[in-house]
């Protein structure tokens, strides 16, 4: 297991120049998360930027197209490319999403929730083992936000996650914003969700913003990653740290990306919330 700690940001092209001019640690960034698919093509400017920035700061890899819950066979060429990139940048861990992204060779370009059934659990666990065998490391899976549920669900999402982690030895990238969004949309208790998850297998936390829309006369939260973190997510983040203790945490912004100093101010706020939460733990007394 990686000993990477502290607070990070997602590496975005808008900030390449900043991190090449001044190393990320000098900005107060402990590590960077890279979108794996952006660096799988050999050569070119993205890899040149990646190599230059990686010399100064640890990185982790985060993918969006594994489709671990899909029914199409896993893409072995893609997994080999992931393994090669991991050998190149030596990430603290490699993550993707617990979802499916297409069927019958058609890519839907969305992170779609799974049915939470025993059949689905066996199917995903088998594929996780295949990925871990190919990569030679534990796979870290992220919970996704959702807006609908399957009628045939036999357990809730948190129970499914806990069972999958136990069966496979994989780890969890816990997206606190996604829990907050899904709890609002489905009407469950976000803190109870957090409390259901197993100790010792949460590897990383995501913090992000979302948008609110009204459809059919009711409010929906949409996981847009284009806003600052809201007060409700900060509260859930503090609850998460009180349960699990300190965990590597990052701010995730994928649209309306602000100048780096604005993200750094939000990262400093994450540090403040973490310090407040951890001060409440008995170990800190």
C-alpha positions as CSV (number, residue, x, y, z in Angstrom):
1,X,0.0,0.0,0.0
2,X,1.2,3.5,-0.9
3,X,2.4,5.8,1.9
4,X,1.3,8.9,-0.2
5,X,-0.4,11.4,2.1
6,X,-1.5,15.0,2.1
7,X,-3.5,17.1,-0.3
8,X,-3.5,17.1,-4.1
9,X,-5.1,18.5,-7.2
10,X,-6.1,17.0,-10.5
11,X,-3.5,17.9,-13.1
12,X,-5.2,19.8,-16.0
13,X,-3.6,21.2,-19.1
14,X,-4.6,24.7,-18.0
15,X,-2.0,24.4,-15.2
16,X,0.9,22.8,-17.1
17,X,2.7,26.0,-17.4
18,X,2.3,26.8,-13.7
19,X,3.7,23.5,-12.5
20,X,6.6,23.6,-15.1
21,X,7.5,27.1,-14.0
22,X,7.3,26.3,-10.3
23,X,7.3,22.7,-8.8
24,X,4.0,21.6,-7.3
25,X,5.3,21.3,-3.8
26,X,6.3,24.9,-3.9
27,X,2.7,25.7,-4.6
28,X,1.7,23.7,-1.5
29,X,0.5,20.7,-3.6
30,X,1.6,17.3,-2.1
31,X,0.7,15.2,-5.1
32,X,-1.2,15.3,-8.5
33,X,-3.8,13.0,-9.9
34,X,-3.6,12.5,-13.7
35,X,-6.4,11.3,-16.0
36,X,-4.8,8.1,-17.4
37,X,-6.3,8.2,-20.8
38,X,-4.7,11.6,-21.5
39,X,-1.2,10.0,-21.5
40,X,-1.6,6.6,-23.2
41,X,-0.5,7.7,-26.7
42,X,3.3,7.4,-27.0
43,X,5.1,10.7,-27.5
44,X,3.6,14.2,-27.9
45,X,3.2,17.2,-25.7
46,X,1.0,15.7,-23.0
47,X,3.7,13.1,-22.1
48,X,6.4,15.7,-22.3
49,X,4.6,17.9,-19.8
50,X,3.8,14.8,-17.6
51,X,7.5,13.7,-17.5
52,X,8.7,17.2,-16.6
53,X,6.1,17.8,-13.9
54,X,6.5,14.2,-12.5
55,X,10.2,14.9,-11.7
56,X,9.1,17.2,-8.9
57,X,5.9,15.7,-7.4
58,X,4.3,12.2,-6.7
59,X,1.4,11.3,-8.9
60,X,-1.6,8.9,-8.9
61,X,-3.5,7.6,-12.0
62,X,-7.2,7.9,-12.4
63,X,-9.0,6.4,-15.4
64,X,-12.5,6.9,-16.9
65,X,-12.9,4.0,-19.4
66,X,-12.2,0.7,-17.6
67,X,-15.9,-0.2,-17.5
68,X,-15.3,-2.6,-14.7
69,X,-19.0,-3.4,-14.4
70,X,-19.6,-3.8,-18.2
71,X,-20.5,-7.0,-20.0
72,X,-18.0,-6.6,-22.8
73,X,-14.7,-8.3,-22.3
74,X,-12.1,-6.2,-20.6
75,X,-9.8,-4.4,-23.0
76,X,-6.4,-6.1,-22.5
77,X,-4.6,-3.7,-24.7
78,X,-5.9,-0.8,-22.6
79,X,-4.8,-2.6,-19.4
80,X,-1.3,-3.1,-20.9
81,X,-1.1,0.6,-21.7
82,X,-2.2,1.4,-18.2
83,X,0.5,-0.9,-16.8
84,X,3.1,0.8,-19.1
85,X,2.1,4.2,-17.9
86,X,2.3,3.1,-14.3
87,X,5.8,1.8,-14.9
88,X,6.7,5.2,-16.4
89,X,5.4,7.5,-13.6
90,X,5.3,5.1,-10.6
91,X,2.0,6.3,-9.3
92,X,1.0,5.9,-5.7
93,X,-2.1,3.9,-7.0
94,X,-4.2,3.4,-10.0
95,X,-8.0,4.1,-9.9
96,X,-11.1,4.0,-12.0
97,X,-14.8,4.1,-11.4
98,X,-17.2,1.4,-10.2
99,X,-19.6,1.6,-13.1
100,X,-20.2,0.5,-16.7
101,X,-19.6,2.9,-19.7
102,X,-21.0,1.0,-22.7
103,X,-22.3,-2.2,-24.2
104,X,-21.8,-4.2,-27.3
105,X,-18.8,-2.1,-28.3
106,X,-20.6,1.2,-28.0
107,X,-19.1,3.8,-25.7
108,X,-21.7,5.8,-24.0
109,X,-19.3,8.3,-22.5
110,X,-21.0,8.3,-19.1
111,X,-20.3,6.6,-15.7
112,X,-23.4,4.4,-15.3
113,X,-24.4,2.8,-12.0
114,X,-24.5,-1.0,-11.5
115,X,-27.4,-3.1,-10.3
116,X,-26.5,-3.9,-6.7
117,X,-27.2,-7.6,-6.8
118,X,-25.2,-10.8,-5.8
119,X,-24.9,-11.7,-9.5
120,X,-23.5,-8.3,-10.3
121,X,-21.1,-8.5,-7.3
122,X,-19.7,-11.8,-8.5
123,X,-19.3,-10.5,-12.1
124,X,-17.5,-7.3,-11.0
125,X,-15.3,-9.2,-8.4
126,X,-14.1,-11.5,-11.2
127,X,-13.2,-8.6,-13.4
128,X,-11.4,-6.7,-10.6
129,X,-9.2,-9.8,-10.0
130,X,-8.4,-9.9,-13.7
131,X,-7.4,-6.2,-13.7
132,X,-5.3,-6.6,-10.6
133,X,-3.5,-9.6,-12.0
134,X,-2.7,-7.6,-15.2
135,X,-1.6,-4.4,-13.4
136,X,0.2,-6.3,-10.6
137,X,-1.3,-4.0,-7.9
138,X,-4.6,-3.5,-6.1
139,X,-7.2,-1.6,-8.1
140,X,-8.7,1.5,-6.5
141,X,-12.4,2.0,-7.4
142,X,-14.5,5.2,-7.1
143,X,-18.1,5.4,-6.1
144,X,-20.1,7.3,-8.8
145,X,-23.0,9.7,-8.5
146,X,-26.4,8.4,-9.7
147,X,-29.8,9.7,-10.6
148,X,-31.8,6.4,-10.9
149,X,-31.7,3.0,-9.2
150,X,-32.3,-0.5,-10.6
151,X,-35.6,-2.1,-9.6
152,X,-33.9,-5.4,-8.9
153,X,-31.4,-4.1,-6.4
154,X,-30.8,-6.6,-3.5
155,X,-28.6,-4.3,-1.4
156,X,-27.7,-0.6,-1.2
157,X,-24.6,0.9,-2.8
158,X,-22.6,1.1,0.4
159,X,-23.2,-2.6,1.2
160,X,-22.2,-3.5,-2.4
161,X,-19.0,-1.5,-2.1
162,X,-18.1,-3.1,1.3
163,X,-18.7,-6.6,-0.1
164,X,-16.6,-6.0,-3.2
165,X,-13.7,-4.6,-1.3
166,X,-13.8,-7.6,1.1
167,X,-13.9,-10.1,-1.7
168,X,-11.2,-8.6,-4.0
169,X,-8.8,-6.8,-1.7
170,X,-9.3,-3.7,-3.9
171,X,-9.5,-0.3,-2.4
172,X,-11.9,2.7,-2.5
173,X,-11.5,6.1,-3.9
174,X,-14.3,7.7,-1.8
175,X,-15.8,10.6,-3.7
176,X,-17.5,12.6,-0.9
177,X,-19.3,14.8,-3.3
178,X,-20.7,11.8,-5.1
179,X,-22.1,10.4,-1.9
180,X,-23.7,13.8,-1.1
181,X,-25.2,14.1,-4.6
182,X,-26.6,10.5,-4.6
183,X,-27.9,10.9,-1.1
184,X,-29.9,14.0,-2.1
185,X,-31.2,12.3,-5.3
186,X,-32.2,9.0,-3.7
187,X,-33.1,10.2,-0.2
188,X,-30.7,8.2,1.8
189,X,-28.5,9.3,4.8
190,X,-25.0,10.3,3.5
191,X,-23.4,9.9,6.9
192,X,-24.9,6.4,7.3
193,X,-23.4,5.5,3.9
194,X,-20.0,6.6,5.1
195,X,-20.4,4.6,8.3
196,X,-21.2,1.4,6.4
197,X,-17.9,1.4,4.6
198,X,-15.1,-0.8,5.9
199,X,-12.1,0.6,7.8
200,X,-8.7,0.2,6.3
201,X,-9.6,0.1,2.6
202,X,-10.3,3.7,1.8
203,X,-7.3,4.9,-0.2
204,X,-8.2,8.4,-1.3
205,X,-10.9,11.1,-1.1
206,X,-12.3,13.3,-3.8
207,X,-13.9,16.7,-3.1
208,X,-15.8,18.5,-5.8
209,X,-18.6,20.8,-6.6
210,X,-22.0,20.1,-8.2
211,X,-25.0,21.9,-9.7
212,X,-28.7,21.9,-8.8
213,X,-31.5,21.5,-11.3
214,X,-35.3,21.2,-11.0
215,X,-37.1,18.5,-13.0
216,X,-40.6,17.2,-12.5
217,X,-41.1,19.6,-9.7
218,X,-38.2,18.3,-7.6
219,X,-34.6,19.2,-7.0
220,X,-31.8,17.1,-8.4
221,X,-28.0,17.5,-7.8
222,X,-25.8,17.0,-10.9
223,X,-22.2,16.0,-10.5
224,X,-20.7,18.6,-12.8
225,X,-17.3,19.2,-11.1
226,X,-17.5,22.8,-12.2
227,X,-18.2,24.6,-8.9
228,X,-16.4,25.1,-5.5
229,X,-17.1,22.5,-2.8
230,X,-20.3,23.4,-0.9
231,X,-20.9,23.6,2.9
232,X,-22.8,20.3,2.9
233,X,-19.9,18.4,1.3
234,X,-17.4,20.0,3.7
235,X,-19.5,18.8,6.6
236,X,-19.6,15.3,5.1
237,X,-15.8,15.4,4.6
238,X,-15.3,16.2,8.2
239,X,-17.5,13.3,9.2
240,X,-15.5,11.0,6.8
241,X,-12.2,12.0,8.5
242,X,-13.6,11.5,11.9
243,X,-14.5,7.9,10.9
244,X,-11.4,6.9,8.9
245,X,-8.7,9.3,10.1
246,X,-6.4,11.3,7.8
247,X,-6.6,10.3,4.1
248,X,-5.1,11.7,0.9
249,X,-7.6,14.3,-0.3
250,X,-7.8,16.2,-3.5
251,X,-10.0,18.9,-5.1
252,X,-11.4,17.7,-8.5
253,X,-12.4,20.4,-11.1
254,X,-13.2,19.3,-14.6
255,X,-15.0,22.3,-16.1
256,X,-14.9,26.1,-15.5
257,X,-11.4,25.5,-14.4
258,X,-10.1,28.5,-12.5
259,X,-6.6,29.9,-12.3
260,X,-4.3,27.8,-10.1
261,X,-4.3,30.2,-7.1
262,X,-8.1,29.9,-6.8
263,X,-7.8,26.1,-6.6
264,X,-5.0,26.4,-4.1
265,X,-7.2,28.6,-1.9
266,X,-9.8,25.8,-1.9
267,X,-7.1,23.2,-1.1
268,X,-6.1,25.3,1.9
269,X,-9.7,25.3,3.0
270,X,-9.6,21.4,2.8
271,X,-6.6,21.5,5.1
272,X,-8.5,23.6,7.5
273,X,-11.5,21.3,7.6
274,X,-9.3,18.3,8.0
275,X,-7.5,19.9,10.9
276,X,-10.8,20.7,12.5
277,X,-12.1,17.1,12.1
278,X,-8.9,15.4,13.2
279,X,-8.7,17.6,16.3
280,X,-11.8,15.9,17.5
281,X,-10.3,12.4,17.4
282,X,-9.2,10.8,20.6
283,X,-5.7,10.2,19.2
284,X,-5.3,14.0,18.7
285,X,-6.0,14.7,22.3
